[in-house]
Amino acid sequence: MEDKKQPDQQINVELSEEIAEGIYSNLAMIAHSNSEFVIDFIRLMPGVPKAKVKSRIIVTPDHAKRLLAALKDNIEKYEASFGKINAGGSAPTFPISFGTPGEA
């Protein structure tokens, strides 16, 4: 039986101006069921006891595993270029304020 390879298909990805701006997140929470992974991207502000979910992404288990591999690959490339990322060992901590009064 002859092995016929499908030609690579090109995918056109549309990126709107609003989405291209991105959303800052400094915390992620992940949950899963037997059929999906739910990743909530959260913005935690210093001195504010309440955090807001800024984006929720839902993916299949297969896609979650591919995402993990892609992140691992990109982190390795980043560290090769810019040095090791110090992940610390605990959740991020923030100062009570952003600086001295009147500082921009």
N, C-alpha and C positions, 0 to 999 in steps of 0.2 A: 504494500500500500504506500502510495506516494504522500509525503508530508508536505502539504501546501501551507505556506505561511501567508497570513493575512498582511497586506501592506499597512504600515502605520498610518492611522487616521489622525489628521490634525484637528485639534479642537480650538475653536475661537472662543476665548474667554472675554466677556464684557465686564469692565470695571467702571462703575459710575463714579462721578466726582465725589459724591458723598461717602461712598464706601472706601474710596481710595484714601481718604483722610484718616481712616482707621479709628479705633476706639482704644484708649489706654486702659489696661487692666494690670493690676499687681497681685491678683489672687485668682486661683481657679479651683473650682470644686467639681469633682467627677463622681457620677453615679452610673449604675448600669443595671440592665435587666438581661434576660436571656437573648434579646433581639436587638438591643441598642445601647450605646453609651451616650450619656448626656453630660456635656461639659459647659459649666456656667463660668463665664469670665466676669470677675467682680472688680470694682474699683473701691479700695479701702482708703479713706482719707484720714490723715493724722488728726487725732483729737475728736473724731466723730465716731460715736459708738455704733452707728448704723451704716452698713455697706449696701451698695446697690449692684444688682446683677445688670451688667451693661450689654451682655450678649449671651445667648444660649445656642450651642451647636449640638445637634443630634446626629450621630453617625452609627453605621453598622459595626459589629465587632471586627469584621475584616478590615474596614476602613480605619478603625481605631488602631489596629496593629500596624497598618501601613503608615499611619500618622506617627506612631511611636518610632518606627524605623527611620522615617524622614527627619524627625526632630533629632534623633541620635546622630545621624549622618551630618546634619547641619551644625550641631553643637561641636562635633569633632572638627569640622572645617573651621568654625569660628575660633576654637581654642588653638588650632594650628597657626592661625593668622594673628590672634590677639592675646594669647596666653590663657591659662587655665581659669575657668570661672569658679569663684569661691562661693559655693552654694550655702555655706554655713551649715547649721544643723538644726535650726529652729525656724519658726514662722517669722516673717519680717516684723521688725519693730519700728515705730515711728516716733520722732520727738513730739512733744505736746504742741509746739508751734513750728512754723516754717522758718523762724528767725527772729531777730530783734524787731521791736515795733518800728514801723516806718520803712522797713526794708522791702524792696520790690523784688 
